[in-house]
Amino acid sequence: MALDLETRDQLIDTVRRFVTERLRPLEAQVAEQDAMPDDVVEEMKGLGLFGLSIPEQYGGLDLSMEDECLVAVELGRTSPAFRSAFGTNVGIGSQGLVMFGTDEQKQKYLPGIASGEIITSFALTEPEAGSDSANVQTRALRDGDHYVLNGAKRYITNANKAHLFTVMARSDPDKAGAGGVSAFLVERDLPGLSVGKPEKKMGQQGAHICDVYFDNVRVPVENRLGREGEGFKVAMQVLDRGRLHISAVCVGVAERLIADSVAYMTERKQFGQALSNFQLLQGMIADCKTEVLAAKALTMETARKRDAGQSVTMEAAAAKYFASEMVGRVADRAVQIFGGAGYIGEYGVERFYRDVRIFRIYEGTSQIQQVVIARETLKRGG
């Protein structure tokens, strides 16, 4: 649902102040402790951030894709780990339920997801199924009024805190590829479900990923999401929206890095003058600004197309591909502009340099986005 301009401006202003006044001062602490302060998470709940994309009737804000992207840009102006605290609830952990869930499933889970009482995770990736996502080996064999799940999932965001997993599993072992995969809503406390320890990562400390294991986990048939064999369809439609959200976050991070670089160039002097007077550095800023403007235009235009009901599989992939690669280049230039200061932790630029690297990998690597873009373009005839 699109907000009226006044309400949207108020929401964006509230998020912007929250990012500036509450989150940015905590960036170093969260990175050092690899933990999100409980009081900050509670404030996020109070602001409705866990329910940005959840329909109003279930307690969410029900933002349009365009409005969600505008909010995501603001959230990108601080460490990405903060957004990750509620990101799965907004995107991949909830949207399968929103798009394909039954009324009973929605009534049972969505109010808690919107409030943040229920944390969600999206369990698709496996040890042998990353970019080859249709090759999932986790089994979900029908046994009366239950499915019995066995297998393992890898690198699952927020798994250590999740109460509800959207799990892709092979319900038809005789059918290879996407057609044999179904989606399931799996509650954390079911017997046989266990979660590994959080992985040590390159960046985004404070946001956690873990392996998830299923050992004869009995999931009620009524917790299947969509029809049997529709799991891959669920996953791909969820990812269309998620890719646009990530694109917008990349735009916000890039804008933060440009602002920090400009401030440093204005203050820092070499050869008797401010760095901002040197044309080679001005050229780097120009490249950064041009690329972020292009990424933002592509992201917002695609968001508006999605809101209008158009298929945006190709455009969402293009936005995610361009924006995630763009923010990597901007982060690299920011380190270069800061020079030696950019390589040490005090200024935070090196942390962002590490944080943004994952954007080119999760929710589809850059190479997968290229495949999607090419496939869709060929399908459309140009």
Summary of the structure (lengths in Angstrom):
residues: 382
radius of gyration: 21.1
end to end distance: 31.7
largest distance: 79.3
contacts: 1367
relative contact order: 0.11
helix: 59%
strand: 15%
